[in-house]
Amino acid sequence: MKKFMQGLLVNFALVVLCVCIISAFFHNRWTVSIFILELLAATIVIRLLQLLTNKFDSRYPILEYLLEFGMALAVVLGFGWLFKWYEDVWWLIIIISMVIIIYAGVYALGVGRIKRDVAYINEQIALRKGGIKK
């Protein structure tokens, strides 16, 4: 089910991008498309920075999640300031709420560090098996 949802969301994102850009091209109305492209840029920056945060290793997984959440929030707030997504405190609260909801949703779908966690578990199992044989 997780793979289905991930594929569905990727397809949806590609459709939204194509519809916005093609529609803007033919109708010469770029306001919504520019916003969609700003969101795409923010998402790309977050994903690239996640490659760095995945290298951070801690005994406490909550620290890793907090680091990743803080990084994502900082990128979104930075892009929001740069592109003037929020004008007052209420918009800032709404954007922070959206980041929290999206971050929780992404981890509920298992997009996070599952592969790394599985690799770590497999490594620990191999170490134990190696220790038993000796």
Secondary structure, DSSP 4 states (H G I P E B T S, - for coil): -HHHHHHHHHHHHHHHHHHHHHHHHHHT--HHHHHHHHHHHHHHHHHHHHHHHTT---S-HHHHHHHHHHHHHHHHHHHHHHHT--SSHHHHHHHHHHHHHHHHHHHHTT-SSHHHHHHHHHHHHHHHHHHHH-
